[in-house]
Amino acid sequence: MPVLRPFVGTRFSAEAGDLNVLLFPGDGGPREVFAERSPNNIAHAAIPEGRSDDRSRYIRYARSNAAIFEWQRGSLIQACDGASTFQLLLNNAWLALGLIELDTPGVESAFEAMKPSEREPALRLLEATRTAFRPTVLLVPERDMEALIREADTGATAEFDLDGEVKGEIAPILDERVSFSFNKAFIVAGEAEWQAARAFRDDDEGDTVPARNLALVALLPSSAAAEVEVAHFVFPALPNEEGILGKLSETHHVTPMHSSRLPAWLESHPGSFGVAAEGGEGYGILPSQPATPEPVATDYGQSRAPMSNARMIASFREGVLDGLLELRSAGAEIHYAPAAAYRAANSGGGVAFLLPPLSLNELSDALVAGLRFSRGAFRVSPSIPLGLVFWNQKDYVA
């Protein structure tokens, strides 16, 4: 049975400035925009940037450590009183933030194998700063998670949007270890941080920080009011659009329509995707022989088949795009907002491939059934903003 451990959280103090200028969106954004808001913005430490005059590509991580040191010396960041777990309300979804043992059985990735080049920056940052800024988000499909979230009688909450507006605060909710049960939990965000923690080795003699054994995680129950934002691909230009549509028609039903109708069409045709081009040109694409997977017993005790939308999204890049395009040279952009992809295509910015919506429960069922997704195939919202609360391992008390 896994244990959610408390930790001594590190927070910005009032002297550091308003939280609006100190945080960074958890799902990304232009680093320079947020870094320019304040010399104390968390981006200066959590998202190190190289400079043209750096003697080594590792100098950036030393600057991150220097930023943490200066903030500590100036009392701009401070440790919370005592070790606690935290409760967060983000976009109406409850999350529990704490530490979990890295060897906890049943934690699997929702994605394909990670490349070492994706893990290395997170590992270098952890080695340099001894700080976990970004928690790994674990999707826990079991109902037992709900009991953990309900532990707090009062909910101090925090909300954060891309414009940096913070409403409310977060507060500790538990001051002891909490045991909860699951058969499987799936990493849906922060896999680089999880892998970095697994690879981290602490060789300092006499250090009591169990960095090699613990990772900072946010537990997201699949019953939460969260969203799955699916990646939509926009290609600047397709050299043979008619040929691509012709090839698709060999194995799919291709239905011409105005591109503004595609979102509603996708919702009413599970397992489909859409193609949008300039001037409102659009096509609904539906496989001629949709797959009918066998029902799978989930951890809820129900028997449900993984939704065909999940199968479409899991196989889209390899099963569809790789058969049509040379992706390495096609220069696709990814938009997680379908409206943005649609606007880019409609205004002449390229040809968009729009994928169907996916709910958190559908994603949970698909993962339990064994589906795995390409890197960047989706992101889960809410995402915890960087700098709201993080774990400086030097403050950990074993």
C-alpha positions in Angstrom: 0.0 0.0 0.0 1.6 3.3 -1.0 2.2 6.0 1.5 1.9 9.7 0.8 4.5 11.3 3.0 4.5 14.9 4.3 7.3 17.3 3.4 8.6 20.7 4.4 7.3 22.8 1.6 9.2 25.9 0.5 7.2 29.0 -0.3 7.9 32.5 -1.5 7.7 35.0 1.4 5.7 38.3 1.2 9.1 40.1 0.8 9.6 38.4 -2.6 6.6 40.2 -4.1 3.2 39.4 -5.3 2.6 35.8 -6.4 1.3 37.1 -9.8 4.8 37.9 -10.8 6.6 35.0 -9.1 4.9 31.9 -10.6 5.3 30.2 -13.9 2.5 28.1 -15.6 2.8 24.4 -15.0 1.9 23.6 -18.6 4.6 25.9 -20.1 4.7 29.4 -21.6 7.3 31.9 -22.9 10.0 31.8 -20.3 11.2 35.3 -21.1 7.8 36.8 -20.5 7.5 35.5 -17.0 11.2 35.8 -16.1 11.0 39.6 -16.9 8.1 40.1 -14.5 10.5 39.8 -11.5 14.1 38.9 -10.7 12.5 36.5 -8.2 10.3 34.7 -10.7 10.6 31.0 -10.3 11.6 30.6 -13.9 15.1 31.9 -13.0 15.7 28.8 -10.9 13.3 26.2 -12.3 13.8 26.8 -16.0 17.5 27.5 -16.4 18.6 29.2 -19.7 21.9 29.1 -21.4 23.9 32.2 -22.4 26.1 32.7 -25.4 29.2 33.3 -23.2 28.7 30.2 -21.0 31.9 28.2 -20.8 29.9 25.0 -20.4 26.3 24.0 -21.1 26.0 23.1 -17.4 26.6 26.7 -16.2 22.9 27.3 -16.4 22.3 24.9 -13.6 24.8 26.6 -11.3 22.9 29.8 -11.9 19.7 28.1 -10.8 21.4 27.0 -7.5 22.7 30.6 -7.1 19.2 32.0 -7.5 18.0 29.6 -4.7 20.9 30.6 -2.5 20.2 34.3 -3.0 16.5 34.0 -2.3 17.3 32.1 0.9 19.8 34.6 2.0 17.4 37.4 1.4 14.5 35.6 3.1 12.6 35.7 -0.1 11.8 32.0 0.2 11.1 30.2 3.4 10.3 26.8 4.7 6.8 26.1 5.9 6.3 25.2 9.6 6.7 21.5 9.9 6.2 18.7 7.4 2.8 18.5 5.8 0.9 17.3 2.8 -0.9 19.9 0.7 -4.3 20.1 -0.8 -4.8 22.2 -4.0 -7.9 23.2 -5.9 -6.9 24.0 -9.5 -9.6 24.4 -12.1 -12.1 22.8 -9.8 -10.0 19.6 -9.5 -8.6 18.5 -6.1 -5.0 17.3 -5.9 -3.0 16.0 -3.0 0.7 17.1 -3.0 3.3 15.1 -1.1 6.2 12.7 -1.3 6.0 9.1 -2.5 8.6 6.3 -2.6 10.1 5.8 -6.0 9.9 2.0 -5.7 6.2 2.1 -5.1 4.8 -0.8 -7.2 2.2 0.0 -9.9 3.4 3.4 -11.0 3.6 3.4 -14.8 4.0 5.9 -17.5 1.1 6.9 -19.8 3.7 7.5 -22.5 6.2 5.6 -24.5 9.8 5.2 -23.3 11.5 8.5 -22.5 14.6 9.5 -24.3 17.6 10.1 -22.1 17.9 13.7 -23.6 14.5 14.5 -22.1 15.5 13.2 -18.6 19.0 14.8 -18.4 18.0 18.4 -17.9 15.7 17.5 -15.0 18.4 15.4 -13.5 21.0 18.2 -13.9 18.7 20.7 -12.2 18.0 18.3 -9.3 21.7 17.6 -8.8 22.5 21.3 -8.8 19.7 22.7 -6.7 18.6 19.7 -4.6 15.1 21.1 -5.2 12.1 19.5 -6.8 10.2 22.4 -8.5 7.7 20.4 -10.6 5.8 17.5 -9.1 5.1 14.4 -11.1 1.3 14.2 -11.6 0.0 10.7 -11.0 -3.5 9.8 -12.2 -4.9 7.4 -9.6 -8.1 5.7 -11.0 -9.2 4.0 -7.8 -12.0 5.4 -5.6 -9.8 5.1 -2.6 -8.1 8.3 -3.6 -11.3 10.2 -2.9 -11.1 9.5 0.8 -7.7 11.0 0.9 -8.9 14.2 -0.8 -11.7 14.4 1.7 -9.4 14.5 4.7 -9.5 18.3 4.9 -12.6 19.7 6.6 -11.8 23.2 5.3 -10.3 23.9 1.9 -7.7 26.5 1.6 -7.4 26.7 -2.2 -5.3 28.2 -5.0 -6.2 29.0 -8.5 -3.9 30.0 -11.3 -4.3 30.9 -14.9 -1.9 31.7 -17.8 -2.1 35.4 -17.1 -0.6 34.8 -13.7 -3.6 35.7 -11.7 -3.6 33.9 -8.4 -6.8 33.6 -6.3 -6.6 32.4 -2.7 -3.9 30.4 -1.1 -2.9 26.8 -0.3 -2.4 25.4 3.2 -1.2 22.2 4.8 -4.0 19.7 5.3 -2.3 16.7 6.9 0.7 16.4 9.2 1.3 12.7 9.1 1.8 9.9 6.7 -1.3 8.8 4.9 -1.7 5.3 3.5 -3.9 4.8 0.4 -4.4 1.9 -1.9 -4.1 1.6 -5.7 -3.2 -1.2 -8.1 -1.9 1.2 -10.7 -1.1 4.9 -11.0 -0.1 6.5 -14.2 2.3 9.3 -14.8 0.5 11.9 -16.9 2.8 14.8 -16.3 6.3 15.4 -15.0 7.8 12.1 -16.2 11.2 13.7 -16.7 11.2 14.7 -13.0 10.2 11.2 -12.0 12.9 9.6 -14.0 15.4 12.2 -12.8 14.6 11.4 -9.2 15.1 7.7 -9.9 18.5 8.4 -11.5 19.6 10.8 -8.8 22.4 9.7 -6.4 23.3 11.5 -3.3 26.9 10.9 -2.4 27.3 13.4 0.4 28.5 11.8 3.6 26.1 12.1 6.6 23.3 13.7 4.6 19.9 12.6 5.9 17.9 13.6 2.8 16.5 10.4 1.2 16.6 11.9 -2.2 17.2 8.6 -3.9 14.0 7.1 -2.4 11.4 9.8 -2.7 9.8 12.0 -5.3 7.4 15.0 -5.1 4.1 14.0 -6.6 0.6 15.4 -7.1 -2.1 12.7 -6.9 -5.0 13.4 -9.3 -8.0 11.1 -8.9 -9.8 10.2 -12.2 -13.0 11.4 -10.6 -11.6 14.9 -10.4 -13.0 17.8 -12.5 -9.9 17.8 -14.7 -9.6 18.1 -18.5 -7.5 16.2 -21.0 -6.2 18.6 -23.7 -5.4 16.7 -26.8 -2.7 17.7 -29.2 -3.8 19.0 -32.6 -1.2 19.1 -35.4 -0.9 22.1 -37.8 1.4 21.7 -40.8 2.5 24.9 -42.5 2.0 23.4 -45.9 1.1 20.0 -47.4 2.7 19.5 -50.8 0.1 17.0 -52.0 -3.1 17.7 -50.1 -5.3 15.9 -52.7 -3.1 12.9 -52.7 -3.2 12.7 -49.0 -7.0 12.8 -48.9 -7.0 10.2 -51.7 -4.8 7.9 -49.6 -7.0 8.4 -46.6 -10.1 7.5 -48.6 -8.7 4.1 -49.2 -9.2 3.1 -45.6 -11.5 5.9 -44.3 -14.7 7.6 -45.0 -13.9 11.2 -46.0 -16.8 13.6 -45.5 -16.4 17.2 -46.9 -17.8 19.9 -44.7 -17.1 23.5 -43.5 -14.3 23.3 -41.0 -16.4 25.1 -38.4 -18.6 22.0 -38.2 -15.7 19.7 -37.3 -15.8 20.0 -33.5 -19.4 18.9 -33.3 -18.8 16.2 -35.9 -15.9 14.8 -33.9 -18.0 14.6 -30.8 -20.8 12.7 -32.6 -18.4 10.3 -34.4 -16.2 8.4 -31.9 -12.9 7.3 -33.3 -12.8 10.0 -36.0 -10.5 13.0 -36.7 -10.8 16.1 -38.9 -8.7 17.9 -41.4 -9.1 21.7 -41.7 -7.6 24.0 -44.4 -7.7 27.6 -45.5 -11.0 29.3 -46.2 -13.2 26.9 -44.1 -12.3 23.8 -46.1 -12.8 20.8 -43.9 -13.1 17.0 -43.9 -14.3 14.5 -41.3 -12.3 11.3 -41.4 -13.8 8.1 -40.0 -12.2 4.6 -40.3 -14.1 2.4 -42.7 -14.0 -0.5 -40.2 -13.8 0.9 -36.7 -12.2 -1.3 -34.1 -14.4 -2.8 -31.5 -12.1 -3.7 -28.5 -13.0 -6.3 -26.0 -14.4 -5.0 -22.6 -11.7 -4.6 -19.9 -12.3 -5.0 -16.2 -11.2 -1.8 -14.6 -10.2 -1.1 -11.0 -13.7 0.3 -10.4 -15.0 -3.3 -10.6 -16.8 -2.4 -13.8 -16.3 -3.8 -17.3 -15.8 -1.2 -19.9 -14.1 -1.1 -23.2 -11.4 1.6 -23.8 -13.1 4.4 -25.8 -12.4 4.5 -29.5 -11.4 8.1 -29.1 -8.5 7.0 -26.9 -7.5 4.4 -29.4 -7.5 7.0 -32.2 -5.4 9.4 -30.2 -2.9 6.7 -29.1 -2.3 5.5 -32.6 -2.8 8.7 -34.6 0.8 9.8 -35.0 2.2 6.4 -35.9 -0.9 4.9 -37.5 -2.0 7.9 -39.5 0.5 10.7 -39.8 3.6 8.5 -40.4 1.7 6.8 -43.2 1.0 10.2 -44.9 3.9 12.5 -44.1 7.6 12.7 -43.4 7.1 14.2 -40.0 10.7 15.2 -39.4 10.6 17.5 -42.4 7.0 18.5 -42.3 7.5 21.0 -39.4 4.2 20.5 -37.6 3.1 22.8 -34.8 1.1 21.4 -31.9 -1.9 23.3 -30.5 -3.7 22.0 -27.4 -6.7 24.3 -28.0 -8.7 23.1 -31.0 -9.8 26.7 -31.7 -6.2 27.8 -32.1 -5.5 25.0 -34.5 -8.7 25.8 -36.5 -7.8 29.5 -36.6 -4.3 28.8 -37.9 -5.6 26.6 -40.7 -8.5 28.9 -41.6 -6.3 32.0 -41.9 -3.9 30.2 -44.3 -1.4 29.2 -41.7 -1.4 25.5 -42.8 -3.4 22.4 -42.7 -4.7 21.2 -39.3 -5.4 17.7 -38.1 -8.0 17.9 -35.3 -8.4 15.0 -32.9 -11.5 14.1 -30.9 -12.0 15.1 -27.3 -11.0 12.8 -24.5 -12.3 12.8 -20.9 -10.3 11.9 -17.8 -12.3 8.8 -17.2 -11.8 7.7 -20.8 -8.1 8.2 -20.4 -8.0 6.3 -17.2 -9.9 3.3 -18.7 -7.6 3.4 -21.7 -4.4 3.3 -19.5 -5.8 0.5 -17.4 -6.5 -1.4 -20.6 -2.8 -1.0 -21.6 -2.9 1.8 -24.2 0.2 4.1 -24.3 0.5 7.4 -26.0 3.1 9.3 -27.9 5.0 12.1 -26.1 2.9 15.2 -26.3 -0.2 13.4 -27.4 -2.1 15.2 -24.6 -1.7 17.1 -21.5 -3.8 17.1 -18.3 -5.2 20.3 -17.0 -5.0 21.5 -14.3 -1.2 21.8 -14.1 0.4 22.9 -10.9 2.1 26.3 -11.3 5.8 26.3 -10.6 6.7 28.3 -7.5 3.5 27.8 -5.6 5.1 25.3 -3.3 8.2 23.2 -4.0 10.5 20.9 -2.1 14.0 22.0 -1.1 15.4 18.7 0.0 17.8 20.3 2.5 14.7 21.2 4.6 13.5 17.6 4.7 13.4 15.9 8.1 13.6 12.2 7.9 
